[in-house]
Amino acid sequence: MPSSSRKRLVIPAIQLVLLLIIGGCAQKPWQEPVLDKQEQQMRGLVLRMLEKQSLCSCCIDGEIAATWDSAVDTGGLNGYLQVFLPSSLKLVAINPLGQPLFALTTDGEHFQAIDAVKGVFKHGKAASFVRRNSLPTTITHEQWGNWLTGRLGSAAEKPAALFHDEASRGIWVEVDMEHSRHFSKEYLLLDPEKGLLLERAVFDKKDRETVSIIYSDWTETGGCMQPTAMEIQTNEYGTTISIALKEIVTDIVFTDETFYLKMPPNYLRQYYP
């Protein structure tokens, strides 16, 4: 594989899992506040969704296909994704023959990566990797599990306010993320009739929108709803990342060992302190 192709695969693969994106925000789609009886009904809906969500599996295992398009890079990958809520992830990228090309695990603070093409094993602090590669520092966070599984997550902390959607798609729930080291709040667009999350917009500590995630398709697995198609949008470089999941399994329980990568023999080790 040419070095340019390896670069297009390996670095964007890490960027995909860590959601290495940060950007501005467009016009806010949440408008006038929801009041009175409708507000009570919507708060009741949020509580019911959280209660149902609490009964869902902590783990998902499935096949992933992803493509990304920006002003500076375009690419894609196929492989396998494992999620252990709240923040442990494993991504394995494969070639058309089903052979692994790249593997990455992270818990939000530390990471391990195997580059089978270059014969390199990387591990250490995710923040150190970010600094060395001049990537945005806001990517080392604890929300990836919620984002990829479509969980309400921080809505359990403090639903602050409710707003009507400008296109009448549903109701926006403003959530204060008081216990997050990286984010200040997020807005969740809920479909009251289907009880599904349609979109989330997340803001950093400087009150800038970092990412918008649009959930376009869902499937029921193990009695719980799991998104199977999502689009991640940011204004940085005009980036759009599309993710499709299939063959999703939830009747499993991962452990920390699931997300431990052992360095293959004769690989070059690179440590990020």
Salt bridges, closest charged atoms under 4 A:
GLU39 OE2 - ARG43 NH2 3.28
GLU63 OE1 - LYS246 NZ 3.99
GLU109 OE2 - ARG181 NH2 3.47
ASP165 OD2 - ARG169 NE 2.92
GLU174 OE2 - LYS185 NZ 3.86
GLU178 OE2 - LYS158 NZ 3.45
GLU186 OE1 - ARG200 NE 3.28
GLU199 OE1 - ARG169 NH1 3.23
ASP204 OD2 - ARG208 NE 2.93
ASP207 OD1 - LYS185 NZ 3.57
